[in-house]
Amino acid sequence: MFPWEYCLADKAYVGDDHCLAEIKGKTRNLRADQISYNKMIQFYRSRVEHAVKHIQKGHRVFSEKWRGSFCMIDAMTTICVHLRALQVLFEGPKYDIYGPWPHYPSCLA
């Protein structure tokens, strides 16, 4: 990762400087700002999980033990991700879009 890059992660990565993870602890022991931060992380992580689930459940190759080569599964994953991107492009996004993103035409938003 580059120094300016960050990723979303679960609580196991709370100590990593480049991972945005929830603050550990029971909700009743956290301050209001920490609870709000945790909810924001959960909100965005759930969107990522939904995208992964959609690709995984939609293709049998991801639900069975893979016995082929790495190159083949890499190619199949790439194709499935691109097909999902096309599906989102034609159907519209599942969630609201924030910002003028160049990869999503504003005429479809």
C-alpha positions in Angstrom: 0.0 0.0 0.0 1.1 3.5 -0.6 1.5 5.8 2.4 -1.7 7.7 1.5 -3.9 4.6 1.1 -6.2 3.2 3.7 -8.5 0.1 3.7 -11.6 -0.9 5.6 -11.1 -3.8 8.0 -12.7 -5.7 10.8 -11.7 -5.3 14.5 -8.8 -7.7 14.1 -6.8 -5.0 12.2 -7.4 -2.2 14.7 -3.7 -1.8 15.3 -2.7 -1.3 11.7 -2.1 2.3 10.8 -3.5 2.0 7.3 -6.7 0.0 8.2 -9.9 1.8 9.2 -11.4 -0.6 11.8 -14.1 -0.3 14.4 -13.0 0.7 17.9 -13.0 -2.4 20.2 -15.2 -2.4 23.3 -18.8 -2.8 24.3 -21.1 -0.1 23.1 -22.0 0.9 26.6 -18.3 1.6 27.4 -17.6 3.8 24.3 -18.0 7.5 24.0 -20.7 8.9 21.6 -18.0 9.9 19.0 -16.6 6.3 19.1 -20.0 4.8 18.6 -20.7 7.1 15.7 -17.3 6.1 14.1 -18.1 2.4 14.5 -21.5 2.9 12.9 -19.9 4.7 9.9 -17.3 1.9 9.5 -20.1 -0.7 9.7 -22.1 1.2 7.1 -19.4 1.2 4.5 -18.1 -2.3 5.2 -21.6 -3.6 4.7 -21.7 -2.1 1.2 -18.4 -3.9 0.4 -19.8 -7.2 1.8 -22.9 -6.8 -0.3 -20.9 -6.4 -3.4 -18.8 -9.4 -2.7 -21.8 -11.5 -1.7 -23.5 -10.6 -5.0 -20.5 -11.8 -7.0 -20.0 -14.9 -4.9 -23.6 -16.1 -4.8 -24.2 -15.4 -8.5 -21.6 -17.8 -9.8 -21.2 -21.5 -8.9 -17.5 -21.4 -9.4 -17.1 -19.5 -6.1 -19.3 -21.8 -4.0 -17.4 -25.1 -4.7 -13.8 -26.2 -4.1 -11.6 -24.9 -6.9 -9.4 -27.5 -8.5 -8.1 -25.5 -11.4 -5.2 -23.1 -11.9 -4.7 -19.8 -10.3 -4.6 -18.0 -13.7 -8.0 -19.5 -14.6 -9.7 -18.5 -11.3 -8.1 -15.0 -11.6 -9.5 -14.6 -15.1 -13.0 -15.9 -14.0 -13.0 -13.5 -11.1 -12.1 -10.6 -13.3 -14.9 -11.5 -15.8 -17.5 -11.8 -13.0 -16.5 -8.4 -11.5 -16.7 -6.8 -14.9 -20.1 -8.3 -15.5 -21.3 -7.1 -12.1 -20.0 -3.6 -13.0 -22.0 -3.7 -16.2 -25.1 -4.8 -14.4 -24.8 -2.0 -11.9 -24.2 0.4 -14.8 -27.4 -0.6 -16.6 -29.6 -1.2 -13.5 -28.3 1.7 -11.5 -26.6 1.6 -8.2 -28.1 -0.1 -5.1 -27.1 2.8 -2.9 -26.9 6.6 -3.3 -23.8 7.9 -5.0 -21.9 10.8 -3.4 -19.6 12.8 -5.6 -18.9 13.3 -9.3 -17.2 9.9 -9.9 -15.7 9.6 -13.4 -16.5 5.8 -13.6 -20.2 6.3 -13.2 -21.9 8.6 -15.8 -24.0 11.3 -14.2 -26.7 10.7 -16.8 -27.5 7.3 -15.2 -27.2 8.5 -11.6 
